[in-house]
Amino acid sequence: MLERLAGTISDDVVERSKLVVSELLTNAVLHGGEAGRIRLVVRVEPSALRIAVEDEGPGFDPEQPEPRPNDEAGRGLQLVDHLCDRWGVDRDHVTVVWCELGLRGAA
């Protein structure tokens, strides 16, 4: 799906978005709750590519401590933080983890 954006936005943003979507969807599968309903929304806005993953899980605290060197988990959101210009977590009746990748150098 993200390959369809090639030519619309820079190759760098397309490649980074693939990693981010993979991480956010994996987290939703692992932690999204029993219902298993997951929704991916990708929008090209004037200044950013916005990605949101919704699930029915309990959510989490985005201010979790950094993982220690031997921890097996906890690095995914560090990757998201590094690759994206902004990201956050919204909770209402579902948990939404969203991020934005700036369109610097858009094609």
N, C-alpha and C positions, 0 to 999 in steps of 0.2 A: 504494500500500500504506500509506504513512504517513498519508494522509487518513483512513483508517479509525480512527485514534487520536483524531480530533477528537471532543470531548465527553468523552473519557476523561482527557486531559491538556490543559494550556493551549495555546491557539492559538500562543503564542510558542514553546513547545517544539516543537510540530509544525513550524512554519516553520523554526526553526533546524535541526531534524533533517533536513529536506529538503536544505538546503545541505550539511550534513555528510555525509550519505549520498552525495550527488552527488560530492563531492570524494573520499571514500574509494573509491568504486567506480571513478571515473576513474583514480585512482592504481593500483588493482589491475589495471585493463585495460592501462594503459601499462607497468607495471613487474612484473606478476604472473608472469612467466615464460612459457615456451613452451606449457605444458600448457593455459593459459587457463581453468582451473577456478577459479571465484570463488564464494564463499558469503557471503551477507548474513544476519546474525542480529540481530533487533531484539526486545528484551524490555522490558516495563514492569515495573520492580521497585518496591518500596515507596517509595523515595526518589529514583529516577532512571530515565530512559530510557536503556538500555544498547544501544549499537550496536556490532557487530563485523563486520569484513570480513576474510575469510580468503582467501589465495591461496597458490599454490605457488612464488612468487618467492623470491629470496634474502633479502628483508628489507632493512632500512636502519637507519642510526643516527639515532634520534630527536633527538639532540643536534647536528644539523647547524647550521652557522653561518647567521645571518640573510642572506637574499639582499641583494645590493647593488641600488641604485635601478634600474639598467639590466638586471638579470638578467631573463630571460624565464620562469624557473621558480623554484620554491622557496617560493611564497607560500601554497600550499594548506594545508600543515600549520599555518601561522600562523593561517589562518582557523579551522581545527579547534580550535586552542589558544584562540582568542578566543571561539568559540561554545560550547565545552564546559567543564564544570567539572573534568573529569579526562580524560586520554587516555594511551595508551601503546601499546607494540609488544611482542608476545610472539612468540617463535620456538620451535618444536619441530619437527615434521615439516612444518608450514605456517607462514606468517607471518600473524599476526592483529593488525590495527590496531583498537583498541577505543576507545570514548569513552563518557562518561556526561554526560547533561544533567539537572541537578537538576529536580525536579518542583515547584519553587516556584509557588505559586498554581495548583495543579492544578485542573482543572475538576470 
